[in-house]
Amino acid sequence: MRRKIGKLGKFCLYNDGYVECEEEIEKRTYTPAYGSFDFVYGPSAGGLMESVRLDIITFGEYIRNVIVNPYYKSRTIKIKGKGINDALLYIERINAPFTASHTIAFLMAIEKALGIEVPYELLLDRIAEIELERIRNNLLVIERLTESAGFQVPMNSLLWLVEKVNRIIGKYFGHRYFFGVNYYGGINVEEGKIKDLEIIEKEFNDLFNSLIESRIFIDRLQGNGIIKDEESIGPAARAANLEYDARNEEIGLPYKDLEFKISTYDSADAFGRFIVRGKEIFESLNMLSRINLKKIEYKGKLAEGKAIGRVESPSGDLAYYVEVSNEGKISEIYLLSPSSVNIKLFSKSMVKNIFTDLPFNWESFGIWISEIGVKFE
């Protein structure tokens, strides 16, 4: 089945390819109702990790509509005309928590455009990066949910697990956020099996099970932010029992060789997204146990071409469209961030909820404002 993923510059990206399409004009309208009013939350307020404005149309508790303005962190990044590795220095800093996803999607687009065959061992290294990034991000999302509930003990335990994952990443890749790890032609990595993963698995298993057994915590998530949309991505789609995952659809990374299995749930709410993220942590740990890291390089070449690179980031599909000139310079570049799609899903899912549901629902989507307001020139 063909499904639309999102807008990528002048292109519409689908699970089986991309085509040029007309620019979409987002309509931010709603029908006023007697007694409703616009409650503005943000652009900088307690409980929000990043600057974002939420216009909440409400009667006081019941929410009729939510309009999200994420453009308080808008940035114009000068990449066109730069060489590939120079451009990477900017790409990896667009959103530090998703550095691996951004740089790998960008490099995959470059390599497809230039017809470069990437060594198999390097592709496995890249999977290891993305899955470590997924574990860290999913732990952080669950931590944010516990913080919204005022659960200080599991909150701090989860933050300690995030720190342990950061230390593992730093040990094997030289930087806790993968800065300087990926480059056109190879990877910086310490060879061997990744150790201490079993500690992460055991400690998270205990925390995850204790949260599932907490009626107070679960009550804040069940029925909160229900959304089942054919244009959903990432954990939001899989929580609605939609088996949408670039790891199964994009042949650029050999996930199938690691016996990857999609994690799903069928509640389509914040609880389902919590469950999917928890299950994905175990699945990522399982795949990582099968990977033996190896430092390897390949020879680049000067040529021209264009292509899209797509990966399954922790929050869903992330893609780059890149055009390269025959001098090896970037001549055009577009980004599809998962957060730009998830914000729309969040807005739809908040209708008929109440205001106190908002922080749990927002955090369950794993939205990063920093990767939305990005323009390239």
C-alpha positions in Angstrom: 0.0 0.0 0.0 1.3 3.4 -1.0 1.3 6.0 1.8 2.4 9.6 2.0 5.0 10.3 4.6 5.5 14.0 4.3 6.7 17.1 2.4 10.4 17.3 1.4 11.0 20.7 -0.2 9.2 20.6 -3.5 8.7 16.8 -3.2 6.1 14.6 -1.6 7.8 11.6 0.0 6.1 8.2 -0.1 7.1 4.9 1.4 8.0 3.7 -2.2 9.6 6.9 -3.6 9.0 10.6 -4.2 7.4 12.9 -6.7 7.2 16.6 -7.3 4.1 18.1 -5.8 2.5 21.5 -5.2 3.3 23.5 -2.0 1.0 22.7 0.8 -0.6 25.7 2.5 -1.4 24.9 6.1 -4.8 26.2 7.1 -4.9 27.3 10.8 -8.6 27.9 11.1 -11.2 26.9 13.5 -14.9 27.6 14.1 -15.4 29.8 17.2 -18.0 28.7 19.7 -19.8 30.6 22.3 -17.8 30.7 25.5 -14.5 29.5 24.0 -11.3 31.5 24.2 -7.7 31.3 23.0 -5.3 30.4 25.8 -1.7 31.0 24.8 1.0 28.7 26.3 4.6 29.6 25.6 6.7 30.5 23.7 8.8 29.9 26.8 7.0 28.3 29.7 7.6 25.8 32.5 7.5 22.2 31.5 8.6 22.8 27.8 12.1 21.8 26.9 12.2 24.1 23.8 10.6 27.4 22.8 7.2 26.7 21.2 3.9 28.5 21.2 0.6 26.6 21.7 -2.7 28.4 20.9 -5.2 26.4 22.8 -8.9 27.0 21.9 -10.8 25.9 25.0 -13.8 26.5 27.3 -11.5 26.2 30.2 -10.8 22.5 30.3 -12.2 20.9 27.2 -10.0 21.6 24.2 -11.5 22.4 20.8 -8.3 23.0 18.9 -4.6 23.4 19.3 -2.4 25.5 16.9 1.3 24.9 17.3 3.8 27.6 16.3 7.3 26.0 16.3 9.1 28.8 14.6 10.7 30.5 17.5 13.9 28.6 16.8 14.0 29.2 13.0 17.4 29.1 11.5 18.9 29.6 8.0 21.9 27.3 7.5 24.3 28.0 4.6 25.2 24.7 3.1 24.8 25.1 -0.7 28.2 25.4 -2.3 30.0 23.6 0.5 31.8 20.3 0.2 30.1 17.2 1.6 32.2 16.9 4.8 32.0 20.6 5.4 28.2 20.4 5.1 28.2 17.5 7.6 29.5 19.8 10.3 26.2 21.8 10.0 24.0 18.8 9.5 25.1 17.0 12.6 24.3 20.1 14.7 20.7 20.7 13.5 19.4 18.5 16.4 22.0 17.0 18.6 19.7 14.2 20.1 19.2 13.0 16.5 22.7 13.6 15.1 23.2 10.0 14.0 19.8 10.0 12.1 20.5 13.3 10.4 24.0 12.6 9.3 23.3 9.0 8.1 20.2 10.1 6.1 22.3 12.9 4.5 25.2 10.5 3.7 22.8 7.9 2.3 21.4 10.5 -0.1 24.9 11.5 -1.2 26.0 7.9 -1.7 22.9 7.1 -3.7 23.3 10.2 -5.8 26.9 9.4 -6.6 26.4 5.6 -7.1 28.7 4.6 -4.3 28.6 1.1 -2.9 29.0 1.3 0.9 30.8 -1.5 2.7 28.4 -3.8 4.5 30.3 -3.5 7.8 29.9 0.3 7.7 26.2 -0.1 7.2 26.1 -2.2 10.4 28.0 0.5 12.2 25.4 3.0 11.1 22.6 0.8 12.4 24.4 0.6 15.8 24.5 4.4 15.9 20.8 4.9 15.1 19.7 2.1 17.6 21.8 3.6 20.4 20.2 6.9 19.6 16.8 5.3 19.7 17.4 3.8 23.1 18.6 7.1 24.5 15.7 9.1 23.0 13.0 6.6 24.1 14.4 6.6 27.6 14.3 10.4 27.6 10.7 10.4 26.3 9.6 8.0 29.1 11.5 10.1 31.6 9.6 13.2 30.4 6.3 11.3 30.9 7.3 10.4 34.5 8.4 14.0 35.2 4.9 15.2 34.0 3.4 12.8 36.5 5.7 14.0 39.4 7.3 10.6 39.7 10.7 11.7 41.0 12.2 8.2 41.7 11.7 6.6 38.2 12.4 10.0 36.6 15.9 10.2 38.1 16.5 6.5 37.5 15.7 7.0 33.8 18.0 10.0 33.6 20.8 7.9 35.0 20.1 5.3 32.3 20.3 8.0 29.7 23.7 9.0 31.1 24.8 5.4 30.9 23.8 5.2 27.3 25.6 8.5 26.6 28.8 7.0 28.2 28.6 3.9 26.0 28.2 6.1 22.9 31.1 8.3 23.9 33.3 5.3 24.6 32.7 3.6 21.2 32.1 6.6 18.9 34.2 9.3 20.6 31.4 11.7 21.2 28.2 11.4 23.3 26.1 12.9 20.5 27.9 11.4 17.5 29.6 14.7 16.5 32.5 14.0 14.1 31.7 10.3 13.9 30.3 10.0 10.3 32.1 11.4 7.3 32.0 11.0 3.6 34.3 8.0 3.1 34.0 6.3 6.5 33.4 6.4 10.2 35.2 7.0 13.5 34.5 4.1 15.8 36.2 1.8 18.3 36.1 -1.8 17.0 34.5 -4.7 18.8 31.2 -5.7 20.5 29.4 -3.1 22.6 29.6 -4.0 26.3 27.4 -3.2 29.2 24.2 -3.5 27.2 22.8 -6.2 29.5 23.0 -3.7 32.4 20.8 -1.2 30.5 18.4 -4.0 29.6 18.0 -5.2 33.2 17.6 -1.8 34.8 15.2 -0.6 32.2 13.1 -3.8 32.4 12.6 -3.3 36.1 11.6 0.4 35.6 9.3 -0.3 32.7 7.4 -3.0 34.5 7.1 -0.9 37.6 5.6 1.9 35.5 3.1 -0.4 33.8 1.9 -1.6 37.2 1.4 2.0 38.4 -2.3 2.7 38.1 -1.8 6.4 38.8 0.8 6.7 36.0 -1.2 4.7 33.4 -4.4 6.6 34.1 -2.7 9.8 32.8 -1.8 8.0 29.5 -4.7 5.8 28.6 -7.2 7.5 26.3 -5.0 10.5 26.1 -4.3 11.8 22.6 -5.9 9.1 20.5 -4.8 9.4 16.9 -5.0 6.8 14.1 -4.1 8.5 10.9 -2.8 6.9 7.7 -0.2 9.6 7.5 1.2 8.8 10.9 4.8 7.9 11.3 7.1 6.4 13.9 5.9 5.3 17.4 2.6 7.3 16.8 1.8 5.0 13.8 2.9 1.8 15.5 1.0 2.6 18.6 -2.1 2.5 16.4 -1.1 -0.9 15.1 0.1 0.5 11.8 3.3 -1.3 10.8 5.0 1.7 9.3 8.7 1.7 9.7 11.5 2.8 7.4 13.7 0.0 8.8 11.5 -2.5 6.9 10.9 -0.3 3.8 14.3 1.4 3.1 16.8 -1.1 1.7 19.8 1.2 2.4 20.5 -0.3 5.8 20.4 -4.2 6.3 18.0 -4.3 9.3 16.5 -7.6 8.0 19.8 -9.3 8.4 19.6 -8.5 12.2 16.1 -10.2 12.4 14.5 -6.8 13.1 10.8 -7.0 14.3 8.4 -4.1 14.3 7.0 -3.2 17.8 3.3 -2.3 17.7 0.3 -1.7 20.0 -3.4 -1.1 19.3 -4.6 1.7 21.6 -3.4 4.7 19.4 -3.0 6.9 22.6 -0.1 8.2 24.7 -0.1 4.8 26.6 0.4 3.0 23.3 3.2 5.3 22.3 4.8 4.7 25.7 4.5 0.9 25.3 5.9 1.0 21.7 8.9 3.0 22.9 9.6 0.6 25.7 9.4 -2.4 23.4 11.6 -0.8 20.9 14.3 -0.3 23.5 14.5 -4.1 24.0 14.4 -4.7 20.2 17.3 -2.2 19.7 19.3 -3.9 22.4 18.7 -7.3 20.8 20.0 -6.0 17.4 23.0 -4.3 19.0 24.0 -7.6 20.5 24.4 -9.0 17.0 26.7 -6.2 15.7 30.5 -6.2 15.8 31.7 -2.6 15.3 34.4 -2.2 12.6 36.3 0.9 11.5 36.1 0.9 7.7 36.4 3.4 4.9 35.4 3.6 1.2 36.7 5.8 -1.6 34.5 8.7 -2.6 34.4 10.2 -6.1 33.6 13.5 -7.8 30.4 13.3 -9.8 27.0 14.8 -10.0 23.6 13.4 -9.0 20.5 13.6 -6.9 18.8 11.3 -4.5 16.9 10.9 -1.2 18.3 9.3 1.9 15.7 8.1 4.5 16.1 6.5 7.9 13.8 5.6 10.8 14.8 8.1 13.5 13.5 7.6 17.1 10.4 9.7 16.3 9.8 8.4 12.7 10.8 9.0 9.1 13.7 11.4 8.6 14.8 12.2 5.1 17.2 14.4 3.1 17.0 15.2 -0.6 20.4 16.3 -1.9 21.8 17.4 -5.3 25.5 17.3 -5.8 27.5 19.1 -8.5 30.3 17.5 -10.4 32.8 19.4 -8.2 31.5 17.5 -5.2 29.5 20.5 -3.8 26.0 20.6 -2.4 23.8 22.4 -5.0 20.4 21.7 -3.4 19.2 20.2 -0.1 15.8 19.6 1.5 14.9 18.1 4.9 11.9 16.2 6.1 12.0 16.1 9.9 9.8 13.6 11.9 8.8 16.4 14.3 7.2 18.4 11.5 4.8 15.5 10.9 4.3 14.7 14.6 3.3 18.2 15.4 0.3 17.9 13.1 -0.6 14.5 14.7 -0.3 16.0 18.2 -2.7 18.9 17.2 -5.3 16.5 15.9 -5.0 14.2 18.9 -5.6 17.0 21.5 -9.1 17.8 20.4 -11.7 16.7 23.0 -8.9 16.2 25.6 -8.5 18.5 28.6 -5.6 20.9 29.4 -4.0 18.7 32.1 -3.6 15.9 29.4 -1.4 18.2 27.3 2.1 17.6 28.8 1.7 13.8 28.7 0.4 13.8 25.1 3.1 16.3 23.9 6.0 14.3 25.4 4.6 11.0 24.0 5.3 12.1 20.4 9.0 12.9 21.0 8.9 16.2 19.2 12.1 18.3 18.8 11.4 21.9 17.8 15.1 22.5 16.9 14.8 20.4 13.6 11.6 22.1 12.3 12.4 25.7 11.5 15.4 24.9 9.4 16.0 26.5 6.0 19.0 25.9 3.8 20.7 28.3 1.5 
